[in-house]
Amino acid sequence: MLDMKPMQVRLPDDLKAWIANQAELNSSSQNSEVIRAIRERVEREEAKKI
């Protein structure tokens, strides 16, 4: 099991709405969508290093 730590994040209204919409479209939680977005960014940044 992953060791997960809670973190509060303040989001602008437009980003909050986008995350909520993505969660609904993907039948997932908003938390999952935030994690997915961050992981995609990490992967892009890592790919630049190669």
Protein Blocks (a to p, Z undefined) as FASTA:
>chain_A
ZZdddddddddfklmmmmmmmmmmnopafklmmmmmmmmmmmmmmmmmZZ
